[in-house]
Amino acid sequence: MVAAGLLLALLRFEAPPYGDREAHLDRILAGKHFDLAGWWIEAMAAKLSYELIPTHEGMSDAEQAAFVQDYMHDVAEFKRLVGQIEAIYSDLKVGDAAAASAGLRAQRDALRARLNVRQAIVEAILQDQVQSVLREEGFAVAGQVMPPLRFRFTELPDLLVISRRDKIERIASRELAAGLTLEEKARLEEAVDRRFDVSSLVTPIGGLGAYPTMLPETSALHWVIGVIAHEWVHNYLIFTLSPVGLNFFSSAEARTINETAAVIVEREIRERVAQRYYPELSAALASDTQASAASDTNHKFDFRAEMRRTRERVDELLAQGRVEEAEAYMEQRRILFVQNGYLIRKLNQAYFAFHGAYNADPGGSPAAGKDPIGPAVQELRRRSPSLGAFLREIAAIRDFDDLQRRLQAGTRDATGKT
């Protein structure tokens, strides 16, 4: 409980020390904050009530995997029904949408009830499957992974990200209540930008490293497995009092090291869990990846190359003090992306400050530009004897300079030079 309290305290405000800007920001966001404390109480109650009698432990591995896959199938069906109902209510030709959708709504509600009954069981199974790999990597004490992996399927908040205008640097962020309309998000961004002369963006997130961690309910099992591991990494780095965990909110370097390491762990654990418990899924995804790569090769518009070019040019313009020109350029580029099928609502400094922290792709992620931190973290993983050794070293790193010293020391050791 002490660790959970620490996580809540650290996650509640992703911003520099409280001051004038924070007080004004609170007023602008009044009534729009996400109630993390309330969510935590409800989530912990659900987790503890199930763990008193963990019914899944009587199932075999094959039965557990089948149970999860059946649940995911029903999640997909539930979302299909929701989409059909929304289409009826949006159709101007339908005079009585309530009557026209009555049958579908009854199916939706019955399926939702069945999903609710099984949710805690599915969460517990997936937790155990991911923890089986974490134990192999040395993260268990007396058989218990530390910190214990816990997550909850839930509706996620959006995230308000705030960056400086003259430099791509995230200076604050807040979790917002779920369900805000597009118009409300735009009004918040405009109010924040005008009041503080900053660049802001309200963006969806794929998970949140609270405790339990928060994941959206989706039928994409392969993706879910990865995000479970990803969010556990954030908990681990706080639990171990790692500098890159504790400084996540105050240091862009720490945040990039943290997020990049989490993506690396996510990808490796996802594959191992899939191969162990869902081999058919693993094989299907490998085939889909090859087909996607071939499709990308044949596509005339190279999103990754164009986004990297955009980030690098923006960095150049901002370094020269040409802020308005950089902002006009980003809007021109956004239109180009939209014209080529990439529906980016807003491309600004805050967009790059958020997406650029996830820099685990070979050669650097597109939104990160020439940032050297991600490639350095990738190099550390290549030199590490195991995934567990890599993450434990990440936990000991103080900052980017420290990461570089460790890589340089490793190079000297390998060459036999001092």
ROGUVO-963540 format. One line per 3 residues: their letters; for each residue y, z negated, x of C-alpha. Coordinates in nm, 4 decimals. Layout:
A	Y,Z,X | ...
//
This chain:
MVA	0.0000,0.0000,0.0000 | 0.2333,-0.0685,0.2927 | 0.1737,0.2824,0.4247
AGL	0.2336,0.4267,0.0773 | 0.5598,0.2369,0.0515 | 0.6696,0.3699,0.3895
LLA	0.5897,0.7250,0.2778 | 0.7931,0.6822,-0.0385 | 1.0869,0.5416,0.1527
LLR	1.0825,0.8285,0.3990 | 1.0255,1.1034,0.1436 | 1.2814,0.9983,-0.1127
FEA	1.5859,1.1223,0.0765 | 1.5493,1.4198,0.3083 | 1.9014,1.3886,0.4506
PPY	2.1118,1.2366,0.7290 | 2.2291,0.8746,0.6888 | 2.3984,0.8031,0.3593
GDR	2.7697,0.8792,0.3574 | 3.0459,1.0523,0.1683 | 2.8554,1.3764,0.1278
EAH	2.5494,1.1927,0.0013 | 2.7486,1.0001,-0.2579 | 2.9100,1.3185,-0.3898
LDR	2.5738,1.4972,-0.3818 | 2.4232,1.2211,-0.5951 | 2.6970,1.2739,-0.8525
ILA	2.6446,1.6499,-0.8625 | 2.2691,1.6029,-0.9055 | 2.2959,1.3201,-1.1598
GKH	2.0071,1.3443,-1.4058 | 1.8408,1.6233,-1.2091 | 1.6569,1.4180,-0.9434
FDL	1.2799,1.4105,-0.9423 | 1.1476,1.0636,-1.0290 | 0.9130,1.0209,-0.7323
AGW	0.8638,0.6472,-0.7860 | 0.7622,0.6978,-1.1493 | 0.5277,0.9791,-1.0542
WIE	0.3725,0.7639,-0.7794 | 0.2923,0.4778,-1.0173 | 0.1186,0.7137,-1.2590
AMA	-0.0685,0.8988,-0.9825 | -0.1897,0.5829,-0.8090 | -0.3116,0.4394,-1.1385
AKL	-0.5133,0.7557,-1.2033 | -0.6616,0.7579,-0.8514 | -0.7551,0.3888,-0.8524
SYE	-0.9109,0.3986,-1.1988 | -1.1433,0.6837,-1.0976 | -1.2333,0.5358,-0.7597
LIP	-1.3731,0.2254,-0.9298 | -1.6601,0.4455,-1.0546 | -1.6696,0.7692,-0.8497
THE	-1.9128,0.9692,-1.0631 | -1.9211,1.2710,-0.8301 | -2.1108,1.0770,-0.5648
GMS	-2.4315,1.1240,-0.7653 | -2.4052,1.5040,-0.7344 | -2.5471,1.7181,-0.4563
DAE	-2.3124,1.9275,-0.2418 | -2.4145,2.2383,-0.4390 | -2.3516,2.0657,-0.7713
QAA	-2.0114,1.9447,-0.6548 | -1.9126,2.2937,-0.5401 | -2.0232,2.4427,-0.8725
FVQ	-1.8295,2.1747,-1.0623 | -1.5115,2.2629,-0.8706 | -1.5573,2.6359,-0.9232
DYM	-1.6120,2.5896,-1.2978 | -1.2908,2.3865,-1.3121 | -1.0985,2.6567,-1.1268
HDV	-1.2346,2.9184,-1.3658 | -1.1060,2.7147,-1.6589 | -0.7665,2.6688,-1.4908
AEF	-0.7388,3.0474,-1.4684 | -0.8347,3.0770,-1.8353 | -0.5797,2.8111,-1.9318
KRL	-0.3023,2.9988,-1.7510 | -0.4110,3.3216,-1.9213 | -0.3823,3.1575,-2.2622
VGQ	-0.0401,3.0168,-2.1750 | 0.0740,3.3651,-2.0733 | -0.0492,3.5152,-2.3998
IEA	0.1301,3.2500,-2.6039 | 0.4544,3.3029,-2.4127 | 0.4272,3.6783,-2.4696
IYS	0.3978,3.6247,-2.8458 | 0.7066,3.4022,-2.8533 | 0.8982,3.6602,-2.6473
DLK	0.8012,3.9526,-2.8693 | 1.0892,4.0340,-3.1052 | 0.8478,4.2194,-3.3345
VGD	0.6612,3.8961,-3.4157 | 0.8230,3.7330,-3.7180 | 0.6343,3.4024,-3.7152
AAA	0.5361,3.3257,-3.3560 | 0.3926,2.9831,-3.4458 | 0.1518,3.1335,-3.6967
ASA	0.0639,3.4281,-3.4731 | -0.0193,3.2004,-3.1810 | -0.1926,2.9208,-3.3721
GLR	-0.5430,3.0198,-3.2673 | -0.4462,3.0622,-2.9035 | -0.2609,2.7317,-2.9015
AQR	-0.5671,2.5542,-3.0370 | -0.7794,2.7093,-2.7604 | -0.5173,2.6129,-2.5022
DAL	-0.4993,2.2506,-2.6161 | -0.8790,2.2112,-2.6282 | -0.9140,2.3586,-2.2808
RAR	-0.6340,2.1370,-2.1480 | -0.8181,1.8316,-2.2790 | -1.1378,1.9381,-2.1006
LNV	-0.9438,1.9981,-1.7784 | -0.7836,1.6551,-1.7988 | -1.1239,1.4865,-1.8247
RQA	-1.2477,1.6649,-1.5103 | -0.9323,1.6591,-1.2984 | -0.9972,1.3297,-1.1164
IVE	-1.3549,1.4340,-1.0381 | -1.2462,1.7669,-0.8902 | -0.9764,1.5973,-0.6835
AIL	-1.2298,1.3483,-0.5458 | -1.4777,1.6231,-0.4556 | -1.2154,1.8294,-0.2731
QDQ	-1.0869,1.5182,-0.0950 | -1.4376,1.4436,0.0350 | -1.4987,1.8035,0.1397
VQS	-1.1802,1.8198,0.3476 | -1.2399,1.4715,0.4883 | -1.5835,1.5797,0.6098
VLR	-1.4091,1.8107,0.8577 | -1.1449,1.5521,0.9487 | -1.4233,1.3052,1.0370
EEG	-1.5755,1.5603,1.2726 | -1.2365,1.5898,1.4434 | -1.2202,1.2167,1.5117
FAV	-0.9772,1.1003,1.2434 | -1.2077,0.8358,1.0932 | -1.2340,0.4623,1.1597
AGQ	-1.5727,0.3160,1.0560 | -1.6323,0.6341,0.8555 | -1.2980,0.6208,0.6715
VMP	-1.0446,0.8957,0.7441 | -0.7105,0.7392,0.8302 | -0.4893,0.7675,0.6446
PLR	-0.7288,0.8206,0.3529 | -0.6831,1.1671,0.2082 | -0.5551,1.1496,-0.1483
FRF	-0.3911,1.4234,-0.3553 | -0.3043,1.4879,-0.7190 | -0.2730,1.8110,-0.9160
TEL	0.0660,1.7944,-1.0811 | 0.3766,1.9888,-1.1748 | 0.5817,2.0105,-0.8563
PDL	0.9535,1.9491,-0.8230 | 1.1790,2.2184,-0.6861 | 1.3567,2.1480,-0.3585
LVI	1.7309,2.1762,-0.3008 | 1.7802,2.2782,0.0633 | 2.1255,2.2528,0.2227
SRR	2.2221,2.4230,0.5486 | 2.5409,2.4563,0.7478 | 2.7151,2.7888,0.7017
DKI	2.8074,2.8419,1.0671 | 2.4530,2.7753,1.1879 | 2.1078,2.7903,1.0359
ERI	2.0388,2.4179,1.0281 | 1.8986,2.2150,0.7405 | 2.1234,1.9115,0.6990
ASR	1.9953,1.7720,0.3686 | 1.7466,1.8314,0.0911 | 1.6547,1.6714,-0.2395
ELA	1.3606,1.6975,-0.4761 | 1.4733,1.8092,-0.8222 | 1.3198,1.7502,-1.1627
AGL	1.0659,2.0126,-1.2617 | 1.1534,2.2631,-1.5311 | 1.5154,2.3443,-1.4422
TLE	1.6187,2.6865,-1.5704 | 1.7338,2.9600,-1.3368 | 2.0863,2.9169,-1.4699
EKA	2.0811,2.5434,-1.3943 | 1.9605,2.6082,-1.0407 | 2.2363,2.8633,-0.9820
RLE	2.5018,2.6235,-1.1154 | 2.3778,2.3451,-0.8866 | 2.3843,2.5747,-0.5840
EAV	2.7370,2.6912,-0.6680 | 2.8613,2.3338,-0.7151 | 2.7067,2.2139,-0.3887
DRR	2.8351,2.5137,-0.1913 | 3.1867,2.4789,-0.3282 | 3.2102,2.1021,-0.2820
FDV	3.0738,2.0824,0.0749 | 3.1319,2.4342,0.2152 | 2.7600,2.4734,0.2850
SSL	2.4776,2.7120,0.2069 | 2.2246,2.5863,-0.0471 | 1.9081,2.7078,-0.2136
VTP	1.6862,2.5669,-0.4876 | 1.3359,2.6807,-0.3974 | 0.9838,2.6163,-0.5230
IGG	0.7432,2.4375,-0.2887 | 0.3673,2.4638,-0.2430 | 0.3047,2.0917,-0.2050
LGA	0.4742,1.7624,-0.1249 | 0.3598,1.5061,0.1313 | 0.4048,1.1992,-0.0857
YPT	0.1076,0.9632,-0.1193 | -0.1019,1.0812,-0.2926 | 0.0168,1.4247,-0.1902
MLP	0.1272,1.6585,-0.4667 | -0.0362,1.9969,-0.5289 | 0.0213,2.2469,-0.8088
ETS	-0.2725,2.3157,-1.0377 | -0.3975,2.6636,-0.9547 | -0.7234,2.8576,-0.9646
ALH	-0.6745,2.9746,-0.6029 | -0.9401,2.7464,-0.4510 | -0.9088,2.8785,-0.0962
WVI	-0.5343,2.8160,-0.1019 | -0.5785,2.4679,-0.2530 | -0.8163,2.3599,0.0239
GVI	-0.5621,2.4618,0.2871 | -0.2695,2.2844,0.1226 | -0.4748,1.9640,0.0871
AHE	-0.5196,1.9647,0.4647 | -0.1582,2.0698,0.5273 | -0.0081,1.7833,0.3305
WVH	-0.2493,1.5325,0.4880 | -0.1089,1.6299,0.8294 | 0.2374,1.5174,0.7157
NYL	0.0904,1.1848,0.6022 | -0.0970,1.1465,0.9302 | 0.2146,1.2032,1.1394
IFT	0.4003,0.9338,0.9448 | 0.1010,0.6975,0.9380 | 0.0732,0.7175,1.3185
LSP	0.4507,0.6650,1.3555 | 0.4720,0.9983,1.5342 | 0.8242,1.0951,1.6461
VGL	0.7876,1.4379,1.4819 | 0.6792,1.2638,1.1622 | 0.9482,0.9979,1.1547
NFF	1.2218,1.2441,1.2569 | 1.1154,1.5135,1.0100 | 1.4295,1.4737,0.7995
SSA	1.6826,1.4333,1.0795 | 1.5676,1.6852,1.3422 | 1.5149,2.0584,1.2975
EAR	1.2964,2.0613,1.6092 | 1.0724,1.7846,1.4758 | 1.0475,1.9563,1.1381
TIN	0.9401,2.2886,1.2926 | 0.6829,2.1212,1.5179 | 0.5541,1.9240,1.2198
ETA	0.5329,2.2157,0.9767 | 0.3899,2.4594,1.2310 | 0.1184,2.2144,1.3316
AVI	0.0394,2.1541,0.9643 | -0.0043,2.5278,0.9021 | -0.2356,2.5599,1.2033
VER	-0.4498,2.2687,1.0826 | -0.4414,2.4041,0.7270 | -0.5812,2.7421,0.8290
EIR	-0.8609,2.6076,1.0456 | -0.9795,2.3405,0.8048 | -0.9575,2.5778,0.5089
ERV	-1.1995,2.8176,0.6767 | -1.4423,2.5449,0.7793 | -1.4509,2.3885,0.4337
AQR	-1.4927,2.7277,0.2683 | -1.7778,2.8259,0.5005 | -1.9521,2.4935,0.4500
YYP	-1.9202,2.4476,0.0724 | -1.8108,2.7861,-0.0689 | -1.9675,3.0574,0.1529
ELS	-1.9335,3.3265,-0.1158 | -1.5616,3.2528,-0.1405 | -1.5248,3.2687,0.2371
AAL	-1.6966,3.6089,0.2550 | -1.4933,3.7503,-0.0353 | -1.1660,3.6372,0.1193
ASD	-1.2546,3.7900,0.4554 | -1.3068,4.1226,0.2788 | -0.9787,4.0857,0.0854
TQA	-0.7919,4.0062,0.4086 | -0.9189,4.3242,0.5733 | -0.8209,4.5303,0.2686
SAA	-0.4760,4.3679,0.2597 | -0.4209,4.4372,0.6299 | -0.5123,4.8032,0.5783
SDT	-0.2740,4.8224,0.2815 | 0.0092,4.6663,0.4813 | -0.0468,4.9160,0.7612
NHK	-0.0073,5.2057,0.5186 | 0.2994,5.0572,0.3484 | 0.6194,5.2247,0.4611
FDF	0.8333,4.9080,0.4347 | 0.7378,4.6435,0.6924 | 0.8556,4.3172,0.5358
RAE	0.7762,4.1050,0.8406 | 0.9611,4.3304,1.0826 | 1.2602,4.3701,0.8522
MRR	1.2849,3.9950,0.7831 | 1.2636,3.9144,1.1535 | 1.5345,4.1733,1.2246
TRE	1.7484,4.0145,0.9536 | 1.7126,3.6628,1.0943 | 1.7894,3.7716,1.4489
RVD	2.1021,3.9612,1.3431 | 2.2223,3.6668,1.1329 | 2.1783,3.4337,1.4306
ELL	2.3838,3.6722,1.6448 | 2.6669,3.6929,1.3918 | 2.6807,3.3176,1.3385
AQG	2.6809,3.2537,1.7135 | 2.9927,3.4745,1.7303 | 3.1604,3.2783,1.4502
RVE	3.1403,3.5707,1.2064 | 3.0186,3.3629,0.9122 | 3.1466,3.5750,0.6240
EAE	3.0116,3.8898,0.7871 | 2.6709,3.7240,0.8290 | 2.6682,3.6251,0.4621
AYM	2.7640,3.9751,0.3487 | 2.4917,4.1173,0.5727 | 2.2289,3.8820,0.4232
EQR	2.3193,3.9954,0.0719 | 2.2876,4.3606,0.1779 | 1.9462,4.2859,0.3243
RIL	1.8389,4.0936,0.0142 | 1.9117,4.4012,-0.1957 | 1.7001,4.6073,0.0443
FVQ	1.4079,4.3659,0.0074 | 1.4379,4.3701,-0.3723 | 1.4454,4.7508,-0.3756
NGY	1.1165,4.7455,-0.1853 | 0.9453,4.5070,-0.4250 | 1.0208,4.1683,-0.2634
LIR	1.2042,3.9741,-0.5334 | 1.4138,3.7361,-0.3241 | 1.6672,3.5663,-0.5498
KLN	1.8900,3.4399,-0.2719 | 1.8943,3.5145,0.1020 | 2.1228,3.2798,0.2921
QAY	2.1347,3.0224,0.5705 | 1.9429,2.7706,0.3582 | 1.6658,3.0262,0.2977
FAF	1.6120,3.0661,0.6696 | 1.6497,2.6937,0.7368 | 1.3634,2.6283,0.4945
HGA	1.1251,2.9158,0.5638 | 1.1917,2.9295,0.9375 | 1.0324,2.5872,0.9900
YNA	0.6873,2.7336,0.9139 | 0.6349,2.9185,1.2406 | 0.2597,2.9444,1.2931
DPG	0.2147,3.3218,1.2899 | 0.1288,3.4980,1.6179 | 0.4492,3.6319,1.7664
GSP	0.6569,3.4038,1.5452 | 0.7122,3.3931,1.1704 | 0.9607,3.6494,1.0315
AAG	1.2077,3.3928,0.8969 | 1.2118,3.2061,1.2292 | 1.3618,3.4886,1.4338
KDP	1.3520,3.4126,1.8056 | 1.2933,3.0407,1.7634 | 1.0655,2.9327,2.0543
IGP	0.9228,2.6170,1.8974 | 0.6533,2.7759,1.6826 | 0.5058,2.9859,1.9643
AVQ	0.5016,2.6743,2.1875 | 0.3060,2.4793,1.9243 | 0.0648,2.7727,1.8928
ELR	0.0201,2.7733,2.2692 | -0.0591,2.4018,2.2645 | -0.3333,2.4687,2.0086
RRS	-0.4793,2.7473,2.2228 | -0.5018,2.5056,2.5159 | -0.6445,2.2152,2.3160
PSL	-1.0235,2.1612,2.3301 | -1.0414,2.0865,1.9562 | -0.8322,2.0745,1.6435
GAF	-0.8394,1.6944,1.6523 | -0.7179,1.6842,2.0122 | -0.4362,1.9229,1.9227
LRE	-0.3099,1.7142,1.6312 | -0.3318,1.3876,1.8263 | -0.1200,1.5418,2.0991
IAA	0.1297,1.6679,1.8411 | 0.1552,1.3094,1.7162 | 0.2550,1.1936,2.0647
IRD	0.5247,1.4584,2.1213 | 0.8817,1.3297,2.1102 | 1.0724,1.6578,2.0852
FDD	1.0715,2.0216,2.1965 | 1.1571,1.9320,2.5561 | 0.8566,1.7024,2.5638
LQR	0.6371,1.9798,2.4224 | 0.7547,2.2162,2.6952 | 0.6870,1.9579,2.9672
RLQ	0.3335,1.9118,2.8389 | 0.2726,2.2855,2.8411 | 0.4152,2.3166,3.1919
AGT	0.2011,2.0272,3.3135 | -0.1035,2.1938,3.1633 | -0.0212,2.5170,3.3441
RDA	0.0084,2.3314,3.6763 | -0.3220,2.1578,3.6150 | -0.4928,2.4864,3.5393
TGK	-0.3647,2.6508,3.8568 | -0.4333,2.3486,4.0739 | -0.0671,2.3227,4.1772
T	0.1433,2.0048,4.1634
//
